[in-house]
Amino acid sequence: MKISVQDVCFSYNSRQILKNVALEVTEGHVLSIVGPNGAGKSTLLKCMVRLLKPQQGIIYLNGVDIASKDSKELAKAMGYIPQDSREVFSFTVMETVLMGRKPHLKWGVTEEDLNIVSKVMKFMDIEELAERSLDQLSGGQKQKVFVARALAQQPEIFLFDEPTSNLDIRHQLEVFETIRKLAQTEGRIVIVVVHDLNLASRFSEKLVMLKDGYIYAVGKPEEIITRDNIKDVYGVSASIIETEFGPYVLPLKPLKDTVDCLK
Ligand SMILES: Nc1ncnc2c1ncn2[C@@H]1O[C@H](COP(=O)(O)OP(=O)(O)OP(=O)(O)O)[C@@H](O)[C@H]1O
């Protein structure tokens, strides 16, 4: 199994966002996409799941251009967990997780579908929320429901857009442990957009650092998480601490003096 992005350019109207982006991920691996706000991370993920159509370049899934794939086939292969799910929030948690089974349904919901849904809800520890409506949940609880929906979908490739931004430290770790397990134990491909460089560095084999829509650097965490890269890409001076979990970033100071606008 392999997903390969080749020379992708994407513009919103006339504004170019992605510039000749190329990357490749194979089964059993976690790739994290990092970079500052507005660098184009979510746009890249949306191109990869065909929500956006690049003006240039091709995305291959196992050697086949995703543009030529049938929608149901693509939905079975790729599970996308968006950053802000502004969905119809009157669905219950149970209904939302069940929606993950949609690409697999033939004539209706089977016992197997219900078993899978119940298993992932238990795994994500959201069973007690089953009958609650999504619009009554906290940001973190919603995030867990969307992760559960993707797990129920059982795709070959998971594409998470900031899956832990609303989660407390325990749930952040749990989601990233799950991500690692999906790749290492289940042999899936996991691509994660994440702001937290320390989670990215600890849980991924490979990092892609985006800056202004192009790939500034790609490689192992220890190759990417360096003082120079952090300075160049984020405009922040940082200390990098070597730990048993890989490099740990301690941001020290923005390079640009912040204006004290409250005075
Ligand atoms: N629907 C849209 N129409 C026009 N411009 C857009 C649209 N969505 C995003 N953009 C612009 O594209 C650029 C890249 O946005 P994108 O969401 O991909 O960045 P990001 O790296 O994911 O940022 P963040 O870390 O803040 O989530 C930004 O300048 C953004 O303003």
PDBQT file of the ligand as one rigid body, heavy atoms in Angstrom, charges set to zero:
ROOT
HETATM    1  N1  LIG A 301     -11.806  28.156   1.174  1.00  0.00    +0.000 N 
HETATM    2  C1  LIG A 301     -10.752  28.978   1.060  1.00  0.00    +0.000 A 
HETATM    3  N2  LIG A 301     -10.765  30.012   0.199  1.00  0.00    +0.000 NA
HETATM    4  C2  LIG A 301      -9.696  30.824   0.061  1.00  0.00    +0.000 A 
HETATM    5  N3  LIG A 301      -8.544  30.718   0.769  1.00  0.00    +0.000 NA
HETATM    6  C3  LIG A 301      -8.483  29.698   1.660  1.00  0.00    +0.000 A 
HETATM    7  C4  LIG A 301      -9.580  28.781   1.859  1.00  0.00    +0.000 A 
HETATM    8  N4  LIG A 301      -9.206  27.890   2.802  1.00  0.00    +0.000 NA
HETATM    9  C5  LIG A 301      -7.953  28.225   3.185  1.00  0.00    +0.000 A 
HETATM   10  N5  LIG A 301      -7.515  29.299   2.509  1.00  0.00    +0.000 N 
HETATM   11  C6  LIG A 301      -6.192  29.934   2.622  1.00  0.00    +0.000 C 
HETATM   12  O1  LIG A 301      -5.211  29.004   2.220  1.00  0.00    +0.000 OA
HETATM   13  C7  LIG A 301      -4.047  29.115   3.040  1.00  0.00    +0.000 C 
HETATM   14  C8  LIG A 301      -3.690  27.758   3.606  1.00  0.00    +0.000 C 
HETATM   15  O2  LIG A 301      -4.726  27.359   4.483  1.00  0.00    +0.000 OA
HETATM   16  P1  LIG A 301      -4.688  25.964   5.256  1.00  0.00    +0.000 P 
HETATM   17  O3  LIG A 301      -5.954  25.851   6.033  1.00  0.00    +0.000 OA
HETATM   18  O4  LIG A 301      -4.354  24.902   4.297  1.00  0.00    +0.000 OA
HETATM   19  O5  LIG A 301      -3.440  26.217   6.222  1.00  0.00    +0.000 OA
HETATM   20  P2  LIG A 301      -2.951  25.372   7.473  1.00  0.00    +0.000 P 
HETATM   21  O6  LIG A 301      -1.485  25.192   7.302  1.00  0.00    +0.000 OA
HETATM   22  O7  LIG A 301      -3.767  24.145   7.632  1.00  0.00    +0.000 OA
HETATM   23  O8  LIG A 301      -3.228  26.406   8.635  1.00  0.00    +0.000 OA
HETATM   24  P3  LIG A 301      -3.625  26.233  10.201  1.00  0.00    +0.000 P 
HETATM   25  O9  LIG A 301      -2.405  25.692  10.874  1.00  0.00    +0.000 OA
HETATM   26  O10 LIG A 301      -3.881  27.626  10.616  1.00  0.00    +0.000 OA
HETATM   27  O11 LIG A 301      -4.814  25.347  10.307  1.00  0.00    +0.000 OA
HETATM   28  C9  LIG A 301      -4.342  30.176   4.084  1.00  0.00    +0.000 C 
HETATM   29  O12 LIG A 301      -3.752  31.383   3.686  1.00  0.00    +0.000 OA
HETATM   30  C10 LIG A 301      -5.860  30.280   4.060  1.00  0.00    +0.000 C 
HETATM   31  O13 LIG A 301      -6.281  31.580   4.385  1.00  0.00    +0.000 OA
ENDROOT
TORSDOF 0
